[in-house]
């Protein structure tokens, strides 16, 4: 009888609330210039997503929209499904309450829309009338960029603490006959390898549980092609998305029995149950997505435009070319070594010198990767004059100066490890596992956050004008645990990522103009959460130009070229052993932020002359790489060529990069690349750069845009590692 009475009371509570909250259907459109997300609060208060795609003129028509599907297996395409009610799929929200129950049924309560220039924010309040849990769905629509950023706020308005078991940032409901998923996998020196598959019924999961370096093996981004068997560049419907989170993540793609696809993106629930006390509020990271009716190309351009304008710190600003000391000197250098490298960088026309690992620690000198991390004082045995001396010399030569740090890590052989063993990520009574001879500092601890902030801050004080910081992170988290968190270990992975953000917010308040690179043993932290604070990423420790064709092509599907640091290195390449021509290496590096990573004095006279020429020509068009719209012309994943171009916003200028990755029989002849993004009515003067004899018969002449876009552009690139860069300017 008690159970019956309890059930009756619960039903009465719902009956009282629902008519007031949703007496009739409410249509809520979230719109950009060309796309539209339409949500409908049904009469019973359930919020459903009924459309995401091309814009319709009258979204209110969706109030009468019917799928024709039965409801026996659930409520349909719910906008933020929770565990409970009739929903049977993967939940966006799973809560365990103090009484042990897991059921949550969210109903529409209210919404508001606020416009602020280009950005329109829609907030939709959902409530559970039984448990008093409140969920606010927040959608920021970037109208010109055709991008929507969604995140979720969860408030415990009850009287007892609750446990958040799943708490996704957002949900996409898609409806097609089939779905082709493109995602990214890899490992160290092989990051961002593109992979695709037709989704089948059930759930496909892409996730990371590495704690740090979370994107080195998987990336929290994807493209879904609707009603297609493959990803196409210029045709077809494509939905692209990315999660802005630098911690453990989870993307799930559930194709149900009715062929609907539900995409969930958010923090990985692995070992991350989050307790929410009464009155407390939890905010998820952003889920960024866009729709394109013109293939992957337009989806990328949408994301890139949003990133340059909103998603990348200093997005679109032109960062300097540079010489990095790492592969040219590694740990073995003196002041004289650095000064001569600065001389060479200045002579070649580069704009910055970056001192990489090996400059610090006295008691445990950093002469290898087995000591010194944590002890951030200058190693005066190597640089007795100090960092200011080297930085000032660079500035006198007209160069900016940058320096490397790895503030999240500590070597066991360091004063820091001896002074603060409690700051190390560890599980009591168990071995603290080493990777690359180092341990991870516990960024969930505010004291450690202060210390990491201090590393950056003190490094900036080593010289009056340090212009650039390379922030590295060279291992993952294993056997996790935090002495600071005590019994609340489930918070560790969430608090670690938030700890990094806490540090970066403070640093950006004090050092708003410093260029900061996000390097995590290469591409281990490539995500839009990190890019809110970092100007660029070190795409991979693999500097081999051939391998970079695949890494950079895939990275460019989601992330703009302005963040891709790409360096020319020595041959045989230090990672792969490949031997490629210097011009091929330059032409590949120039499609991102150009840098060099070698000992310039090892270059021959002819190589130095070519390097000088390539660096000079890069300055002619690099604004296009940083701010132009990308058009991919040939994929290395699909054939023997890789080609892409960047076009200015006014369509007056462009730069084209083309690479031959495999020998072509002369009988095949020249390959035609159909240029894109040009004004078909304009004439463009086309000039091949960095050569004495052009690979294309039309170089140096003016050609109509429609001619170039419809098969007239066919440079002769037949040998393995042939490459070409063409500059286009409207007459």
matplotlib code that plots the C-alpha trace (Angstrom):
import matplotlib.pyplot as plt

x = [0.0, 2.9, 4.4, 1.0, 0.6, 4.1, 3.5, 0.1, 1.7, 4.4, 1.9, -0.2, 2.9, 3.5, -0.1, -0.1, 3.2, 2.9, -0.2, 1.2, 4.6, 3.5, -0.2, 0.5, 3.4, 6.2, 8.5, 12.0, 14.2, 18.0, 19.1, 22.2, 22.2, 21.9, 21.2, 18.5, 18.0, 14.3, 13.2, 9.6, 8.3, 5.4, 2.1, 3.4, 6.5, 9.0, 11.5, 12.3, 14.6, 12.7, 15.1, 18.8, 19.9, 19.1, 17.0, 13.3, 11.3, 8.7, 10.0, 6.6, 5.4, 7.3, 4.7, 2.5, 5.4, 4.9, 7.4, 4.8, 6.8, 5.3, 6.1, 6.3, 10.1, 10.5, 9.7, 11.4, 14.3, 14.7, 16.8, 18.4, 17.4, 17.7, 17.7, 14.1, 10.6, 10.1, 13.5, 15.5, 18.6, 21.9, 21.2, 22.7, 22.0, 22.1, 21.6, 21.6, 19.6, 20.1, 17.3, 19.2, 16.8, 18.0, 14.9, 14.8, 12.1, 12.8, 10.0, 10.0, 9.5, 10.6, 13.0, 14.6, 16.4, 19.0, 20.8, 24.2, 25.4, 26.3, 25.6, 22.1, 21.8, 18.9, 18.4, 15.8, 15.0, 13.9, 12.8, 12.2, 9.0, 9.7, 13.4, 13.6, 16.7, 17.0, 18.8, 19.4, 20.3, 22.3, 22.7, 25.0, 24.2, 27.0, 25.0, 27.6, 29.7, 26.7, 28.0, 26.1, 27.9, 25.8, 26.5, 24.4, 24.0, 22.7, 21.4, 20.5, 17.5, 16.6, 17.5, 20.1, 23.2, 22.9, 25.5, 25.9, 26.9, 26.5, 26.4, 26.8, 27.3, 24.8, 22.8, 22.3, 19.4, 19.8, 17.4, 18.6, 18.7, 22.4, 25.3, 29.0, 31.1, 34.6, 36.7, 40.4, 42.8, 46.6, 49.4, 52.6, 54.1, 51.1, 48.3, 45.0, 44.8, 41.5, 39.2, 35.7, 32.9, 29.2, 27.4, 25.3, 22.6, 23.7, 26.3, 29.7, 31.9, 34.9, 36.6, 39.7, 40.5, 44.2, 43.8, 46.4, 47.4, 43.8, 43.8, 46.9, 45.0, 41.5, 40.3, 37.0, 35.7, 33.9, 32.0, 28.8, 27.8, 24.1, 22.8, 26.3, 28.8, 31.8, 32.9, 32.7, 34.4, 32.0, 28.6, 26.2, 24.9, 27.6, 27.3, 30.7, 31.2, 33.9, 34.0, 35.9, 37.4, 41.0, 40.2, 38.7, 35.9, 33.3, 31.4, 28.7, 26.7, 23.6, 21.6, 18.3, 15.8, 14.1, 17.4, 17.5, 21.0, 21.6, 25.0, 26.1, 29.3, 30.7, 33.0, 33.8, 31.8, 34.7, 35.7, 34.0, 30.9, 30.3, 28.5, 26.3, 25.4, 22.0, 22.0, 25.1, 25.5, 27.6, 28.4, 29.5, 32.1, 30.9, 29.8, 30.5, 28.7, 27.7, 25.7, 26.8, 24.8, 28.0, 30.1, 33.0, 34.6, 31.9, 31.6, 35.4, 35.1, 32.3, 34.3, 37.4, 35.6, 34.1, 37.5, 39.3, 36.7, 35.8, 37.4, 41.2, 43.1, 44.3, 42.6, 43.6, 46.5, 49.7, 52.2, 55.9, 58.1, 60.7, 63.7, 63.2, 66.4, 65.1, 66.1, 69.0, 70.6, 68.4, 69.9, 73.4, 74.2, 76.0, 75.3, 77.5, 75.4, 72.3, 73.8, 74.9, 71.5, 70.0, 72.5, 71.3, 67.6, 68.0, 70.1, 67.4, 64.7, 62.9, 61.2, 61.7, 64.1, 62.7, 64.9, 63.5, 64.1, 67.4, 67.9, 67.1, 67.8, 71.1, 71.1, 69.6, 70.6, 68.4, 70.9, 68.4, 64.7, 65.5, 66.0, 65.2, 61.5, 60.1, 63.3, 62.8, 66.0, 68.5, 71.2, 74.2, 76.6, 75.1, 74.1, 76.2, 75.1, 71.4, 68.3, 68.2, 71.5, 70.2, 66.9, 68.5, 70.8, 67.8, 66.1, 69.2, 69.1, 65.5, 64.0, 61.4, 62.4, 60.5, 61.2, 60.0, 58.4, 56.6, 54.9, 52.5, 55.3, 58.1, 61.0, 61.6, 65.2, 64.3, 64.2, 60.4, 59.8, 61.7, 60.0, 56.4, 55.8, 52.1, 51.8, 52.3, 49.3, 49.3, 47.3, 48.2, 50.3, 50.9, 53.9, 53.9, 54.5, 56.9, 56.6, 59.4, 61.1, 58.5, 55.4, 52.3, 51.6, 48.1, 46.4, 43.2, 45.1, 44.9, 48.4, 49.7, 47.8, 49.5, 52.9, 52.2, 51.1, 54.3, 56.5, 55.0, 55.2, 58.8, 59.9, 58.4, 60.6, 63.8, 64.0, 62.2, 60.7, 59.9, 57.4, 56.5, 56.0, 56.0, 53.9, 54.6, 53.0, 54.8, 52.9, 49.4, 47.9, 48.3, 47.0, 45.3, 44.7, 44.9, 45.9, 44.2, 40.8, 40.8, 37.7, 36.4, 38.6, 35.7, 36.3, 39.9, 39.7, 37.2, 39.1, 42.5, 41.2, 39.5, 42.7, 44.6, 41.9, 42.1, 45.8, 45.4, 42.7, 45.0, 48.0, 45.9, 44.8, 48.4, 50.0, 47.3, 49.8, 52.2, 52.0, 51.6, 51.9, 50.0, 52.4, 51.6, 54.2, 52.9, 49.2, 48.2, 46.0, 44.4, 40.9, 38.9, 38.9, 42.7, 42.6, 40.5, 43.9, 46.6, 47.5, 48.6, 49.2, 52.2, 50.4, 52.8, 56.4, 56.7, 58.2, 58.5, 56.8, 55.4, 53.7, 52.6, 50.5, 48.1, 48.2, 47.7, 45.0, 42.9, 43.6, 42.5, 39.1, 38.2, 40.9, 42.1, 45.5, 46.3, 46.9, 48.9, 52.7, 54.5, 58.3, 61.0, 63.5, 66.6, 66.8, 66.9, 63.9, 64.6, 61.2, 60.7, 64.0, 62.5, 64.6, 62.5, 63.6, 64.1, 61.5, 58.9, 59.6, 59.2, 56.1, 54.4, 55.4, 54.2, 50.6, 50.5, 52.5, 56.0, 59.0, 62.3, 63.6, 67.2, 70.8, 71.0, 74.8, 74.3, 72.6, 74.5, 75.0, 72.3, 69.9, 70.4, 69.6, 66.4, 65.4, 65.9, 63.7, 60.9, 60.8, 60.6, 57.8, 55.9, 55.5, 53.8, 50.9, 50.9, 47.9, 45.9, 47.0, 46.0, 42.8, 41.7, 39.0, 40.4, 39.5, 40.8, 41.5, 42.9, 43.1, 46.2, 43.8, 42.1, 45.0, 48.5, 48.2, 47.5, 46.4, 44.7, 44.3, 43.5, 41.4, 41.0, 37.6, 37.3, 38.3, 41.1, 44.0, 44.8, 47.6, 47.6, 49.7, 50.1, 52.1, 52.8, 53.1, 53.7, 55.5, 53.3, 53.9, 54.6, 51.8, 49.4, 50.5, 49.7, 47.0, 44.2, 43.3, 39.9, 40.6, 37.7, 36.5, 37.6, 35.4, 34.7, 34.4, 37.7, 41.1, 43.9, 47.6, 49.1, 52.8, 54.6, 56.9, 60.4, 61.3, 63.3, 61.2, 57.5, 55.8, 52.7, 52.6, 50.3, 52.5, 53.1, 49.9, 46.4, 43.5, 39.8, 38.6, 36.1, 39.0, 41.0, 38.1, 37.0, 40.0, 42.5, 45.0, 47.3, 50.9, 53.2, 54.1, 55.1, 58.0, 57.6, 57.8, 57.4, 55.6, 54.5, 53.2, 51.2, 50.3, 47.1, 46.2, 43.3, 44.2]
y = [0.0, 2.4, 1.7, 2.4, 5.6, 6.8, 6.0, 7.8, 10.9, 10.9, 10.7, 13.5, 15.7, 15.1, 15.7, 19.1, 20.3, 19.2, 21.1, 24.4, 23.8, 22.6, 23.0, 23.2, 22.6, 25.2, 25.5, 26.7, 27.4, 27.8, 29.5, 30.7, 32.3, 29.0, 26.3, 25.5, 23.4, 23.0, 21.8, 21.2, 20.9, 18.5, 18.7, 16.3, 18.5, 16.3, 18.3, 16.8, 17.7, 17.5, 19.1, 19.9, 20.9, 23.4, 26.4, 26.5, 29.7, 28.8, 26.6, 26.8, 24.3, 21.7, 21.9, 19.5, 17.3, 13.6, 10.8, 8.1, 5.9, 4.2, 5.2, 1.8, 1.9, 5.4, 9.1, 9.6, 12.1, 13.7, 16.8, 15.8, 12.3, 11.2, 7.7, 7.2, 7.5, 5.6, 6.5, 3.3, 4.6, 6.0, 8.8, 12.2, 12.5, 9.7, 10.7, 8.6, 10.1, 9.9, 7.3, 5.0, 5.6, 6.4, 7.8, 11.4, 12.7, 16.2, 18.4, 21.8, 24.7, 27.9, 29.3, 32.6, 34.0, 36.8, 38.3, 39.8, 40.9, 37.9, 35.5, 34.4, 32.5, 30.3, 28.9, 26.1, 25.2, 21.6, 20.3, 17.0, 17.7, 14.8, 15.3, 19.0, 18.6, 21.4, 21.2, 24.3, 23.6, 26.5, 27.0, 29.8, 30.2, 31.9, 33.2, 34.1, 31.1, 28.7, 27.0, 26.1, 25.7, 23.7, 23.1, 22.2, 23.5, 21.0, 22.4, 20.3, 22.2, 19.3, 18.9, 16.0, 15.5, 13.6, 11.8, 12.6, 9.4, 10.7, 14.4, 15.0, 18.4, 18.0, 15.8, 15.7, 13.8, 12.9, 11.2, 9.5, 6.1, 5.6, 7.4, 7.4, 8.3, 9.9, 10.1, 10.2, 7.8, 7.4, 7.3, 9.1, 10.5, 9.2, 11.4, 12.3, 9.5, 9.6, 6.6, 6.1, 3.5, 3.1, 3.0, -0.1, -0.5, -0.2, 2.2, 3.2, 4.9, 7.1, 7.9, 8.6, 7.7, 8.8, 11.7, 13.8, 13.5, 12.6, 13.3, 11.4, 8.2, 9.5, 13.1, 14.4, 15.4, 13.7, 14.2, 12.3, 12.1, 11.6, 9.1, 8.5, 5.7, 7.9, 11.4, 13.7, 17.1, 19.2, 17.4, 15.9, 16.6, 16.5, 17.2, 18.0, 18.3, 18.7, 18.7, 21.5, 19.5, 18.7, 15.8, 12.3, 12.5, 10.3, 10.5, 8.0, 7.3, 5.2, 4.0, 2.7, 0.2, 3.1, 4.1, 7.4, 8.4, 10.0, 11.6, 12.4, 14.3, 15.0, 14.2, 10.5, 9.1, 6.6, 7.0, 10.4, 10.3, 13.8, 14.6, 17.6, 19.1, 20.8, 24.2, 23.5, 23.9, 22.0, 23.3, 20.9, 21.8, 23.0, 20.7, 22.5, 21.5, 22.6, 21.4, 21.6, 20.8, 21.1, 18.3, 18.2, 21.3, 23.7, 22.0, 22.6, 26.2, 26.8, 25.4, 27.3, 30.6, 30.1, 29.0, 32.1, 34.4, 32.8, 29.4, 30.0, 32.4, 35.2, 33.3, 34.5, 36.5, 35.8, 34.1, 34.4, 31.9, 30.3, 28.1, 25.6, 24.2, 20.7, 18.6, 20.8, 20.5, 18.3, 18.4, 19.1, 22.8, 25.7, 29.5, 29.6, 26.9, 28.9, 32.2, 30.7, 29.2, 32.7, 34.1, 31.6, 32.1, 35.9, 35.4, 33.1, 35.6, 33.8, 35.8, 33.9, 31.6, 29.0, 27.4, 23.9, 21.4, 21.2, 24.7, 24.3, 22.5, 22.7, 19.9, 17.5, 19.1, 18.5, 16.8, 14.1, 13.2, 11.5, 14.5, 18.1, 18.4, 20.5, 22.5, 25.5, 27.5, 28.1, 25.5, 27.9, 25.1, 25.3, 28.9, 30.8, 34.2, 33.4, 33.4, 37.1, 37.1, 34.7, 36.4, 39.9, 38.6, 37.3, 40.6, 42.5, 40.3, 41.3, 38.0, 37.3, 34.8, 31.7, 29.0, 25.5, 24.4, 21.2, 22.5, 19.6, 17.0, 16.1, 13.8, 11.6, 12.9, 16.5, 18.7, 19.1, 15.4, 15.2, 18.4, 17.6, 13.9, 14.5, 16.6, 13.6, 11.8, 8.5, 5.7, 5.1, 2.0, 1.4, 2.0, 5.4, 4.4, 6.3, 7.1, 9.0, 8.9, 11.3, 11.6, 13.7, 16.6, 16.7, 19.6, 18.9, 20.4, 24.3, 24.4, 22.6, 24.9, 27.8, 26.1, 25.5, 29.1, 30.1, 28.1, 30.0, 33.3, 32.9, 31.7, 34.9, 36.9, 35.3, 38.0, 41.3, 40.2, 36.5, 36.4, 32.7, 29.8, 26.2, 24.2, 20.5, 17.5, 14.2, 11.4, 10.1, 9.4, 5.9, 4.4, 7.7, 9.2, 12.5, 12.9, 16.3, 14.9, 12.3, 10.1, 12.1, 10.3, 10.3, 14.0, 13.6, 13.5, 16.4, 18.5, 17.9, 19.3, 22.2, 22.8, 23.4, 25.8, 27.6, 28.1, 29.2, 31.8, 33.4, 33.4, 34.9, 37.7, 38.5, 37.7, 38.3, 39.0, 36.1, 33.4, 30.0, 26.7, 23.7, 20.8, 17.4, 15.0, 16.2, 16.1, 14.9, 17.9, 19.0, 20.2, 23.4, 23.4, 24.0, 26.3, 28.8, 29.6, 28.5, 30.2, 27.1, 23.3, 21.2, 18.9, 16.0, 15.2, 13.6, 16.2, 14.0, 15.9, 12.7, 11.6, 15.2, 15.1, 12.6, 14.2, 17.8, 16.8, 15.1, 17.9, 20.5, 18.8, 20.2, 22.7, 25.7, 26.0, 29.0, 26.6, 24.0, 24.4, 22.6, 22.5, 21.7, 19.2, 17.4, 14.2, 11.3, 12.3, 11.7, 9.9, 7.9, 7.8, 9.1, 11.2, 13.8, 16.9, 20.1, 21.8, 19.2, 19.7, 23.5, 23.2, 21.0, 23.1, 26.3, 25.0, 25.7, 27.9, 27.6, 26.7, 25.0, 22.3, 21.5, 22.7, 25.4, 25.0, 21.5, 22.8, 23.1, 26.5, 25.5, 24.4, 27.6, 29.6, 27.5, 28.0, 31.7, 31.8, 29.7, 31.8, 35.0, 33.8, 32.4, 36.0, 36.9, 34.6, 33.4, 35.7, 33.4, 30.4, 32.1, 33.7, 32.3, 29.8, 26.3, 24.2, 20.7, 19.6, 16.1, 13.8, 11.7, 9.1, 8.6, 8.7, 9.6, 13.4, 15.8, 19.3, 22.2, 25.9, 29.0, 31.8, 35.3, 36.4, 38.8, 36.1, 38.3, 36.2, 32.5, 30.1, 26.5, 23.6, 20.4, 17.3, 14.1, 11.2, 8.3, 8.0, 8.5, 6.7, 9.3, 7.8, 9.1, 12.7, 15.7, 15.5, 18.1, 19.8, 21.7, 24.8, 26.1, 29.2, 31.6, 34.2, 32.5, 35.8, 37.2, 36.6, 35.5, 35.8, 32.5, 32.3, 29.3, 30.1, 28.9, 27.5, 28.6, 26.5, 26.1, 22.7, 24.3, 25.6, 28.5, 30.0, 33.7, 34.3, 35.4, 32.9, 33.1, 31.7, 29.3, 28.0, 27.2, 25.7, 23.4, 21.4, 23.9, 23.7, 20.7, 21.1, 18.2, 16.5, 12.9, 12.0, 10.9, 14.1, 16.5, 19.5, 23.0, 26.2, 28.7, 32.2, 33.6, 37.3, 38.8, 41.3]
z = [0.0, 0.8, -2.7, -4.3, -2.4, -3.3, -7.0, -6.9, -5.4, -8.1, -10.8, -9.3, -9.1, -12.8, -13.6, -11.8, -13.4, -17.0, -18.1, -16.7, -18.3, -21.7, -22.3, -26.1, -28.4, -28.3, -31.4, -30.6, -33.7, -33.3, -36.5, -38.4, -41.8, -43.7, -41.1, -38.6, -35.5, -34.6, -31.1, -30.2, -26.7, -27.0, -25.1, -22.5, -21.9, -23.7, -25.7, -29.1, -31.9, -35.1, -37.6, -38.1, -41.5, -44.2, -43.1, -43.7, -44.0, -41.4, -38.6, -36.8, -39.4, -37.5, -34.7, -36.7, -37.8, -37.4, -37.9, -38.3, -36.0, -33.0, -29.4, -27.9, -27.9, -26.5, -26.8, -30.2, -30.9, -27.5, -27.3, -24.0, -23.1, -19.5, -17.9, -17.0, -18.5, -21.7, -23.2, -24.0, -25.8, -24.7, -22.2, -22.2, -18.5, -16.0, -12.3, -9.2, -6.4, -2.6, -2.3, -4.8, -7.7, -11.2, -13.0, -14.3, -16.6, -17.9, -19.1, -20.7, -18.4, -20.2, -22.7, -23.7, -26.7, -26.5, -29.5, -29.2, -32.6, -34.6, -31.8, -30.8, -27.5, -26.8, -23.3, -22.6, -19.1, -18.4, -15.0, -13.3, -11.3, -8.9, -8.0, -8.7, -10.9, -13.4, -16.8, -19.0, -22.6, -24.0, -27.7, -29.1, -32.8, -34.8, -37.7, -40.3, -39.6, -39.5, -36.4, -33.2, -29.9, -27.3, -23.7, -20.6, -17.1, -14.5, -11.1, -8.1, -6.7, -4.4, -0.7, -1.0, -3.0, -6.3, -8.4, -12.0, -13.8, -17.4, -18.3, -22.0, -23.4, -26.2, -28.5, -32.2, -33.7, -37.4, -39.7, -42.9, -44.6, -43.9, -42.2, -43.1, -40.1, -40.5, -37.4, -36.5, -34.8, -34.4, -31.9, -31.2, -34.5, -36.3, -35.0, -36.8, -39.3, -41.1, -40.9, -42.2, -41.9, -42.6, -39.3, -38.5, -35.9, -32.2, -30.9, -32.1, -29.4, -29.9, -26.5, -24.6, -21.0, -21.0, -18.6, -20.5, -24.1, -24.7, -28.4, -29.4, -30.2, -30.9, -31.5, -30.1, -33.6, -36.4, -39.7, -40.6, -44.2, -44.7, -47.2, -48.6, -48.7, -48.3, -47.3, -50.3, -50.5, -52.5, -52.6, -50.1, -46.7, -43.9, -40.2, -38.5, -34.8, -32.1, -28.3, -26.6, -23.8, -22.9, -20.7, -21.1, -23.7, -25.2, -28.5, -29.2, -32.4, -31.8, -34.8, -33.5, -34.9, -36.7, -38.4, -36.4, -35.4, -32.0, -31.5, -27.9, -27.0, -23.6, -20.8, -20.5, -17.6, -16.9, -13.3, -13.3, -11.2, -10.2, -6.9, -7.0, -3.7, -3.1, -4.8, -6.8, -10.6, -13.1, -16.5, -19.3, -22.0, -25.4, -28.3, -31.5, -34.7, -38.2, -41.2, -44.8, -47.9, -50.0, -48.6, -46.2, -47.7, -46.6, -43.2, -42.7, -43.8, -41.4, -38.5, -39.5, -39.8, -36.3, -34.9, -36.3, -35.0, -31.7, -31.0, -31.1, -28.9, -31.2, -34.0, -37.5, -36.2, -38.2, -36.0, -36.8, -38.7, -36.5, -35.9, -33.1, -31.5, -30.7, -33.7, -34.4, -30.9, -28.7, -25.1, -26.2, -26.6, -25.2, -25.4, -28.5, -30.2, -29.6, -30.8, -34.0, -34.6, -34.0, -36.5, -39.1, -38.4, -38.9, -42.1, -43.6, -42.9, -40.1, -37.4, -34.1, -32.4, -29.9, -27.3, -26.6, -23.9, -21.9, -20.6, -17.0, -13.6, -11.6, -9.0, -11.5, -14.8, -17.8, -20.0, -21.0, -20.3, -17.0, -14.7, -14.0, -14.7, -11.9, -11.2, -13.4, -12.8, -15.6, -16.0, -15.8, -16.8, -20.2, -20.4, -17.8, -19.2, -18.6, -20.7, -20.9, -22.7, -25.4, -25.7, -26.0, -28.7, -30.6, -30.3, -31.4, -34.6, -35.2, -34.0, -31.4, -28.7, -27.4, -24.8, -23.9, -20.6, -19.5, -16.3, -15.7, -15.2, -12.8, -12.9, -9.9, -10.1, -9.1, -6.1, -6.6, -6.4, -3.1, -1.7, -2.7, -3.2, -2.3, -5.5, -7.8, -9.3, -7.4, -5.8, -2.1, -1.6, -5.2, -7.5, -9.2, -12.8, -14.9, -18.6, -20.3, -16.9, -15.4, -13.2, -13.6, -11.2, -9.7, -11.4, -9.4, -6.4, -6.2, -4.7, -7.8, -10.0, -8.3, -8.8, -12.5, -13.0, -11.2, -13.7, -16.6, -14.7, -13.6, -17.0, -18.5, -16.0, -17.2, -19.9, -20.5, -23.8, -24.1, -26.9, -27.1, -24.8, -26.0, -23.5, -23.6, -22.0, -22.6, -21.0, -20.0, -16.6, -15.3, -12.0, -11.3, -7.8, -5.9, -2.3, -2.4, -3.3, -0.6, -0.8, -3.8, -6.4, -9.0, -9.5, -10.5, -14.3, -14.5, -11.9, -13.7, -17.0, -15.2, -13.3, -16.6, -17.7, -14.3, -14.8, -18.4, -17.5, -15.0, -17.4, -20.2, -17.9, -17.2, -20.5, -23.2, -26.0, -25.5, -28.2, -26.6, -28.4, -27.2, -27.6, -26.0, -27.3, -30.6, -31.2, -27.8, -26.9, -30.2, -29.2, -29.1, -25.3, -25.3, -28.3, -26.2, -24.5, -27.0, -30.3, -32.1, -31.8, -32.5, -34.9, -34.4, -33.3, -36.7, -39.0, -42.0, -44.9, -46.5, -43.2, -42.6, -45.8, -44.1, -40.6, -41.9, -44.3, -41.6, -39.0, -41.5, -41.8, -38.3, -37.3, -39.3, -40.8, -38.6, -35.7, -37.4, -36.7, -39.5, -39.6, -42.1, -40.6, -41.7, -43.7, -43.2, -41.0, -37.3, -36.9, -40.1, -41.8, -45.0, -47.4, -49.2, -51.2, -49.3, -51.6, -50.8, -47.1, -47.5, -49.7, -47.1, -44.1, -45.9, -45.9, -42.2, -39.8, -41.3, -39.0, -39.2, -36.9, -37.9, -37.6, -40.4, -40.6, -42.0, -45.1, -48.3, -50.0, -52.5, -49.8, -47.9, -51.1, -51.6, -47.9, -48.2, -51.3, -49.8, -46.6, -48.6, -50.8, -47.8, -46.5, -49.7, -49.2, -45.5, -44.7, -47.0, -45.0, -41.7, -42.8, -46.1, -46.9, -47.5, -50.6, -50.7, -54.2, -53.8, -50.8, -50.0, -48.6, -52.0, -54.5, -55.4, -55.0, -52.2, -53.1, -51.4, -51.8, -49.6, -51.0, -49.6, -48.4, -51.4, -53.9, -55.3, -54.1, -53.6, -53.0, -54.3, -52.9, -54.9, -54.0, -55.9, -53.3, -55.8, -59.1, -62.1, -65.4, -68.2, -70.2, -67.6, -68.1, -66.1, -63.4, -63.6, -60.4, -60.4, -58.4, -56.2, -54.5, -57.2, -58.9, -62.3, -64.1, -62.9, -64.5, -62.2, -62.9, -61.8, -60.7, -59.6, -56.7, -55.7, -59.1, -62.1, -64.5, -63.8, -63.7, -65.5, -69.0, -67.9, -65.1, -65.5, -67.5, -66.6, -66.8, -66.2, -62.9, -64.6, -66.7, -63.6, -61.8, -64.7, -65.7, -67.1, -64.3, -64.8, -63.5, -64.4, -61.1, -62.0, -59.7, -56.1, -53.9, -56.8, -55.4, -56.4, -54.9, -57.1, -56.2, -57.8, -57.9, -59.8, -62.6]

ax = plt.figure().add_subplot(projection="3d")
ax.plot(x, y, z, "-o")
ax.set_aspect("equal")
plt.show()
